[in-house]
Amino acid sequence: NSLPSQSYIDRCSVLLVTKLLENAIQNILITETTYMSLSVAKYAKHAQIACELAFPEDPSRELVNTYKYEGVRVSDLVHNQEPPATTFILPVFHPYMIDGAKTYAYEIWEQLGHRHPDIVTFSVESSMLAVGTYYGFKDLLDNHLIEKLPRFIIVDIQSTSLPIKSKAASIPHPLYKELIKIVEETD
């Protein structure tokens, strides 16, 4: 299966895990249970990079079993000692994740016969995909493969009555700033 977690997030995690493998990372420490961390665990398993999920709280058995199924070692609390240099602590987002999301723009461009769409729409919840797609189209523009950027529309599918600025607390700060910039730049 080309997308093991059945989500765009796989585009982000496959590049991150590939880069970790290139840099001889032997362990990934996961401290938050998210779709991203589970996707990274799936790719790490295939790359034979060990993963540990460290819970600060008591997790559900179902959640623990989901991670264990992917070969993740589960511990009951976050370690207080400094991890070895060959351990990567998985952040909420990483620049390689954004680079992985760029592939979405390239795929759209190819499927449209090497043209750009007029408009692309994303939910706030898929902010990493939106930012990566923007930079993918920006690469195409910078290389003169398209003549202009598509307009980016970002919506909050949970509550369409709230403007994007109201969702700032749920989006990692650098991504929030990027979303605002993208919406403003693409009109």
Salt bridges, closest charged atoms under 4 A:
GLU22 OE1 - LYS19 NZ 3.29
GLU52 OE1 - ARG73 NH2 2.62
GLU52 OE2 - HIS79 NE2 2.71
GLU70 OE2 - LYS42 NZ 2.96
ASP99 OD1 - LYS102 NZ 3.52
GLU107 OE1 - ARG11 NH2 2.59
GLU125 OE2 - LYS167 NZ 3.63
ASP139 OD2 - LYS102 NZ 2.96
GLU147 OE2 - HIS116 NE2 3.20
GLU178 OE1 - LYS181 NZ 3.49
GLU185 OE2 - LYS138 NZ 3.70
